[in-house]
Amino acid sequence: MNIVTKELYVAAYGQSAQFRLIKYAILIPSFAGIYWWRGGEFLAWALGAAAILALVVHFFYRYKTNAWTKEWGFFRPLEAIIDR
């Protein structure tokens, strides 16, 4: 499995459907509230900060799991997931 395929797999299937549902059920109303409270410009800053935070967490997990090959925290190695 090459690097690009591995990263795309993690991005698409690294979280359970239940986790993604809960995540978006929290994020969408939060960002809608920010837009209603402070307007579009502040929302753009909030979305940018959220994107940066997501990248930091992604690369931190990638570092701790040695490029998705060893177990750490809630993460299981890709080979264990793909072979199922």
OpenMM code with the backbone's topology and positions (N, CA, C; nanometers):
from openmm import Vec3, app, unit

residues = "MET ASN ILE VAL THR LYS GLU LEU TYR VAL ALA ALA TYR GLY GLN SER ALA GLN PHE ARG LEU ILE LYS TYR ALA ILE LEU ILE PRO SER PHE ALA GLY ILE TYR TRP TRP ARG GLY GLY GLU PHE LEU ALA TRP ALA LEU GLY ALA ALA ALA ILE LEU ALA LEU VAL VAL HIS PHE PHE TYR ARG TYR LYS THR ASN ALA TRP THR LYS GLU TRP GLY PHE PHE ARG PRO LEU GLU ALA ILE ILE ASP ARG".split()
positions = [
    Vec3(0.0862, -0.1176, 0.0000),
    Vec3(0.0000, 0.0000, 0.0000),
    Vec3(0.0907, 0.1238, 0.0000),
    Vec3(0.0765, 0.2094, -0.1007),
    Vec3(0.1638, 0.3262, -0.1067),
    Vec3(0.1157, 0.4361, -0.0119),
    Vec3(0.1946, 0.5388, 0.0027),
    Vec3(0.1685, 0.6442, 0.1016),
    Vec3(0.0376, 0.7177, 0.0732),
    Vec3(0.0125, 0.7530, -0.0525),
    Vec3(-0.1076, 0.8288, -0.0867),
    Vec3(-0.2325, 0.7458, -0.0583),
    Vec3(-0.2306, 0.6189, -0.0987),
    Vec3(-0.3447, 0.5312, -0.0739),
    Vec3(-0.3694, 0.5160, 0.0752),
    Vec3(-0.2619, 0.5010, 0.1520),
    Vec3(-0.2738, 0.4856, 0.2971),
    Vec3(-0.3340, 0.6108, 0.3601),
    Vec3(-0.2875, 0.7284, 0.3211),
    Vec3(-0.3395, 0.8534, 0.3773),
    Vec3(-0.4856, 0.8748, 0.3389),
    Vec3(-0.5223, 0.8429, 0.2157),
    Vec3(-0.6620, 0.8555, 0.1741),
    Vec3(-0.7509, 0.7570, 0.2497),
    Vec3(-0.7009, 0.6371, 0.2743),
    Vec3(-0.7774, 0.5389, 0.3511),
    Vec3(-0.8014, 0.5890, 0.4927),
    Vec3(-0.6977, 0.6424, 0.5548),
    Vec3(-0.7114, 0.6940, 0.6912),
    Vec3(-0.8094, 0.8111, 0.6938),
    Vec3(-0.8015, 0.8988, 0.5957),
    Vec3(-0.8921, 1.0136, 0.5913),
    Vec3(-1.0374, 0.9699, 0.5732),
    Vec3(-1.0600, 0.8673, 0.4923),
    Vec3(-1.1965, 0.8250, 0.4632),
    Vec3(-1.2532, 0.7284, 0.5667),
    Vec3(-1.1710, 0.6376, 0.6182),
    Vec3(-1.2217, 0.5302, 0.7038),
    Vec3(-1.1560, 0.5241, 0.8409),
    Vec3(-1.0793, 0.6233, 0.8774),
    Vec3(-1.0085, 0.6215, 1.0056),
    Vec3(-1.0996, 0.6390, 1.1255),
    Vec3(-1.2198, 0.6876, 1.1048),
    Vec3(-1.3151, 0.7082, 1.2139),
    Vec3(-1.4397, 0.6260, 1.1863),
    Vec3(-1.5005, 0.5783, 1.2924),
    Vec3(-1.6246, 0.5020, 1.2751),
    Vec3(-1.7364, 0.5954, 1.2289),
    Vec3(-1.8382, 0.5366, 1.1707),
    Vec3(-1.9524, 0.6161, 1.1235),
    Vec3(-2.0216, 0.6853, 1.2403),
    Vec3(-2.0306, 0.6173, 1.3535),
    Vec3(-2.0932, 0.6769, 1.4715),
    Vec3(-2.0143, 0.7994, 1.5194),
    Vec3(-1.8817, 0.7885, 1.5225),
    Vec3(-1.7989, 0.9012, 1.5648),
    Vec3(-1.8163, 1.0191, 1.4697),
    Vec3(-1.8156, 0.9911, 1.3383),
    Vec3(-1.8330, 1.0998, 1.2407),
    Vec3(-1.9690, 1.1668, 1.2547),
    Vec3(-2.0731, 1.0884, 1.2781),
    Vec3(-2.2066, 1.1432, 1.2963),
    Vec3(-2.2122, 1.2362, 1.4176),
    Vec3(-2.1565, 1.1925, 1.5278),
    Vec3(-2.1543, 1.2752, 1.6486),
    Vec3(-2.0694, 1.3999, 1.6261),
    Vec3(-1.9537, 1.3820, 1.5607),
    Vec3(-1.8644, 1.4956, 1.5340),
    Vec3(-1.9357, 1.6040, 1.4529),
    Vec3(-2.0021, 1.5640, 1.3447),
    Vec3(-2.0693, 1.6629, 1.2614),
    Vec3(-2.1943, 1.7183, 1.3273),
    Vec3(-2.2591, 1.6385, 1.4121),
    Vec3(-2.3753, 1.6885, 1.4868),
    Vec3(-2.3344, 1.7970, 1.5856),
    Vec3(-2.2085, 1.7968, 1.6270),
    Vec3(-2.1572, 1.9015, 1.7157),
    Vec3(-2.0995, 2.0179, 1.6354),
    Vec3(-2.0192, 1.9881, 1.5319),
    Vec3(-1.9497, 2.0935, 1.4578),
    Vec3(-2.0431, 2.1836, 1.3763),
    Vec3(-2.1380, 2.1256, 1.3057),
    Vec3(-2.2244, 2.2065, 1.2183),
    Vec3(-2.3058, 2.3082, 1.2983),
    Vec3(-2.3753, 2.2671, 1.4064),
    Vec3(-2.4471, 2.3688, 1.4843),
    Vec3(-2.3523, 2.4700, 1.5512),
    Vec3(-2.2323, 2.4248, 1.5883),
    Vec3(-2.1364, 2.5174, 1.6495),
    Vec3(-2.0953, 2.6259, 1.5503),
    Vec3(-2.0616, 2.5842, 1.4277),
    Vec3(-2.0217, 2.6826, 1.3275),
    Vec3(-2.1393, 2.7700, 1.2846),
    Vec3(-2.2589, 2.7142, 1.2814),
    Vec3(-2.3775, 2.7956, 1.2517),
    Vec3(-2.3986, 2.8996, 1.3611),
    Vec3(-2.3768, 2.8597, 1.4858),
    Vec3(-2.3876, 2.9546, 1.5977),
    Vec3(-2.2819, 3.0634, 1.5916),
    Vec3(-2.1605, 3.0263, 1.5533),
    Vec3(-2.0538, 3.1264, 1.5388),
    Vec3(-2.0906, 3.2253, 1.4285),
    Vec3(-2.1441, 3.1736, 1.3161),
    Vec3(-2.1849, 3.2622, 1.2071),
    Vec3(-2.2954, 3.3566, 1.2530),
    Vec3(-2.3930, 3.3045, 1.3244),
    Vec3(-2.5042, 3.3866, 1.3728),
    Vec3(-2.4556, 3.4892, 1.4748),
    Vec3(-2.3614, 3.4489, 1.5611),
    Vec3(-2.3140, 3.5343, 1.6692),
    Vec3(-2.2162, 3.6410, 1.6214),
    Vec3(-2.1172, 3.6030, 1.5378),
    Vec3(-2.0109, 3.6960, 1.5010),
    Vec3(-2.0019, 3.7290, 1.3526),
    Vec3(-2.0705, 3.6537, 1.2667),
    Vec3(-2.0681, 3.6854, 1.1245),
    Vec3(-1.9715, 3.5995, 1.0443),
    Vec3(-1.9705, 3.6247, 0.9140),
    Vec3(-1.8937, 3.5434, 0.8203),
    Vec3(-1.7435, 3.5533, 0.8331),
    Vec3(-1.6922, 3.6714, 0.8612),
    Vec3(-1.5465, 3.6871, 0.8705),
    Vec3(-1.4909, 3.6084, 0.9890),
    Vec3(-1.5582, 3.6152, 1.1023),
    Vec3(-1.5139, 3.5397, 1.2205),
    Vec3(-1.5279, 3.3894, 1.1947),
    Vec3(-1.6335, 3.3494, 1.1226),
    Vec3(-1.6521, 3.2088, 1.0888),
    Vec3(-1.5369, 3.1591, 1.0019),
    Vec3(-1.4917, 3.2413, 0.9083),
    Vec3(-1.3786, 3.2023, 0.8238),
    Vec3(-1.2543, 3.1774, 0.9096),
    Vec3(-1.2297, 3.2639, 1.0059),
    Vec3(-1.1163, 3.2431, 1.0975),
    Vec3(-1.1348, 3.1154, 1.1787),
    Vec3(-1.2568, 3.0905, 1.2265),
    Vec3(-1.2841, 2.9703, 1.3059),
    Vec3(-1.2650, 2.8440, 1.2218),
    Vec3(-1.3105, 2.8455, 1.0970),
    Vec3(-1.2920, 2.7306, 1.0088),
    Vec3(-1.1436, 2.7085, 0.9780),
    Vec3(-1.0701, 2.8161, 0.9578),
    Vec3(-0.9255, 2.8042, 0.9358),
    Vec3(-0.8544, 2.7455, 1.0570),
    Vec3(-0.8917, 2.7925, 1.1755),
    Vec3(-0.8317, 2.7394, 1.2984),
    Vec3(-0.8679, 2.5920, 1.3165),
    Vec3(-0.9912, 2.5539, 1.2842),
    Vec3(-1.0330, 2.4136, 1.2955),
    Vec3(-0.9558, 2.3263, 1.1969),
    Vec3(-0.9319, 2.3769, 1.0764),
    Vec3(-0.8555, 2.3010, 0.9772),
    Vec3(-0.7118, 2.2813, 1.0226),
    Vec3(-0.6515, 2.3846, 1.0777),
    Vec3(-0.5142, 2.3733, 1.1284),
    Vec3(-0.5085, 2.2743, 1.2445),
    Vec3(-0.6039, 2.2826, 1.3357),
    Vec3(-0.6090, 2.1892, 1.4478),
    Vec3(-0.6262, 2.0448, 1.3987),
    Vec3(-0.7104, 2.0244, 1.2976),
    Vec3(-0.7305, 1.8905, 1.2422),
    Vec3(-0.6012, 1.8360, 1.1818),
    Vec3(-0.5268, 1.9207, 1.1116),
    Vec3(-0.3990, 1.8771, 1.0550),
    Vec3(-0.2979, 1.8438, 1.1642),
    Vec3(-0.2941, 1.9237, 1.2692),
    Vec3(-0.2014, 1.8976, 1.3800),
    Vec3(-0.2343, 1.7629, 1.4451),
    Vec3(-0.3620, 1.7380, 1.4708),
    Vec3(-0.4017, 1.6105, 1.5316),
    Vec3(-0.3709, 1.4948, 1.4378),
    Vec3(-0.3964, 1.5109, 1.3076),
    Vec3(-0.3683, 1.4061, 1.2093),
    Vec3(-0.2196, 1.3703, 1.2097),
    Vec3(-0.1350, 1.4705, 1.1997),
    Vec3(0.0081, 1.4427, 1.1937),
    Vec3(0.0642, 1.3958, 1.3278),
    Vec3(0.0041, 1.4370, 1.4384),
    Vec3(0.0449, 1.3860, 1.5695),
    Vec3(0.0140, 1.2365, 1.5783),
    Vec3(-0.1065, 1.1972, 1.5369),
    Vec3(-0.1409, 1.0549, 1.5365),
    Vec3(-0.0529, 0.9783, 1.4389),
    Vec3(-0.0241, 1.0376, 1.3246),
    Vec3(0.0625, 0.9717, 1.2269),
    Vec3(0.2012, 0.9490, 1.2862),
    Vec3(0.2521, 1.0471, 1.3586),
    Vec3(0.3825, 1.0345, 1.4234),
    Vec3(0.3790, 0.9270, 1.5325),
    Vec3(0.2768, 0.9297, 1.6199),
    Vec3(0.2695, 0.8362, 1.7311),
    Vec3(0.2453, 0.6924, 1.6853),
    Vec3(0.1809, 0.6731, 1.5701),
    Vec3(0.1527, 0.5386, 1.5214),
    Vec3(0.2546, 0.4933, 1.4172),
    Vec3(0.3620, 0.5701, 1.4014),
    Vec3(0.4675, 0.5357, 1.3054),
    Vec3(0.4080, 0.5134, 1.1659),
    Vec3(0.3426, 0.6162, 1.1147),
    Vec3(0.2775, 0.6155, 0.9824),
    Vec3(0.1707, 0.5080, 0.9734),
    Vec3(0.0853, 0.5004, 1.0768),
    Vec3(-0.0313, 0.4131, 1.0819),
    Vec3(0.0036, 0.2649, 1.0895),
    Vec3(0.1224, 0.2297, 1.1410),
    Vec3(0.1626, 0.0890, 1.1445),
    Vec3(0.1632, 0.0284, 1.2847),
    Vec3(0.1558, 0.1090, 1.3900),
    Vec3(0.1509, 0.0503, 1.5244),
    Vec3(0.0366, 0.1115, 1.6044),
    Vec3(-0.0073, 0.0376, 1.7043),
    Vec3(-0.1220, 0.0774, 1.7841),
    Vec3(-0.0841, 0.1894, 1.8804),
    Vec3(-0.1747, 0.2863, 1.8961),
    Vec3(-0.1558, 0.3934, 1.9933),
    Vec3(-0.2908, 0.4563, 2.0231),
    Vec3(-0.3243, 0.4697, 2.1490),
    Vec3(-0.4523, 0.5291, 2.1869),
    Vec3(-0.5686, 0.4483, 2.1338),
    Vec3(-0.6585, 0.5129, 2.0633),
    Vec3(-0.7749, 0.4463, 2.0068),
    Vec3(-0.7469, 0.3858, 1.8698),
    Vec3(-0.6273, 0.4049, 1.8196),
    Vec3(-0.5957, 0.3647, 1.6827),
    Vec3(-0.5424, 0.2224, 1.6777),
    Vec3(-0.5921, 0.1449, 1.5791),
    Vec3(-0.5385, 0.0126, 1.5495),
    Vec3(-0.4631, 0.0207, 1.4176),
    Vec3(-0.3595, -0.0598, 1.3998),
    Vec3(-0.2821, -0.0549, 1.2747),
    Vec3(-0.3692, -0.0800, 1.1521),
    Vec3(-0.3318, -0.0177, 1.0408),
    Vec3(-0.4095, -0.0310, 0.9169),
    Vec3(-0.4178, -0.1740, 0.8700),
    Vec3(-0.3110, -0.2507, 0.8807),
    Vec3(-0.3119, -0.3873, 0.8314),
    Vec3(-0.4194, -0.4683, 0.9031),
    Vec3(-0.4388, -0.4451, 1.0320),
    Vec3(-0.5419, -0.5168, 1.1072),
    Vec3(-0.6811, -0.4790, 1.0593),
    Vec3(-0.7004, -0.3550, 1.0173),
    Vec3(-0.8309, -0.3080, 0.9711),
    Vec3(-0.8578, -0.3524, 0.8281),
    Vec3(-0.7591, -0.3410, 0.7414),
    Vec3(-0.7769, -0.3727, 0.5987),
    Vec3(-0.7967, -0.5223, 0.5786),
    Vec3(-0.7307, -0.6052, 0.6588),
    Vec3(-0.7385, -0.7507, 0.6416),
    Vec3(-0.8730, -0.8083, 0.6834),
    Vec3(-0.9547, -0.7323, 0.7560),
    Vec3(-1.0859, -0.7834, 0.8002),
    Vec3(-1.1780, -0.8072, 0.6847),
] * unit.nanometer
topology = app.Topology()
chain = topology.addChain("A")
for resn in residues:
    res = topology.addResidue(resn, chain)
    for name in ("N", "CA", "C"):
        topology.addAtom(name, app.Element.getBySymbol(name[0]), res)
